């Protein structure tokens, strides 16, 4: 647990969606290590219970809230439940997202809508309801997991790129409205990370080498690489930062 008050989250309550594995779990772990009580979200209660137990075994504070982020009623009820059980919601990390690959001519609108609903619509809903819980206390942190693809395009993942670009815009609009109420809104934009979402790509050695050759740090990101970024944006150290998208890509987006 951190002892530097600039980065301390002692006493804070955080809800992290998509936290049963990968980036969400790593960010939740980082928040817990900084002193927050983390509420892990995912769709599988059993997996969440195991993850929360692992954190508690380390002396960290963790609870679970299983629900589907695309279920509006369930999402609203979950946020109400966090506030009711823990007394507040100080930090929301809206991280859950999906990915779909199709050549342009093969995309169906139901596929497009499924990606947009999970990656953008659900984040808006969660942020809207979380903000309502934060407003009376005049403090809060809303953090989205965006993507480097919000700034750089990639063939065949059109809905993913569009949804993440939409999150970047949503970050700015929420920051503009909520700032006067003491609530910040920022996004983290990861590049290529070692997660389940990238498993198929990483199974091809040529693809791995191609990405590594374009990243100045010469490696893919590891989920733990996002932990400190999440803690920073949620902490007092970032109290005057809002409406920003922090790219975490090993330098890929700045290298020609």
Helices and strands as residue ranges (DSSP letters): G 5-7, E 13-16, H 22-33, E 37-40, H 45-57, E 61-64, H 72-86, E 91-94, G 104-106, H 109-116, I 117-121, H 122-135, E 140-145, G 148-150, H 158-178, G 179-181, E 183-190, G 196-198, H 199-202, H 205-214, G 223-226, H 227-234, G 236-238, E 245-248, G 252-254
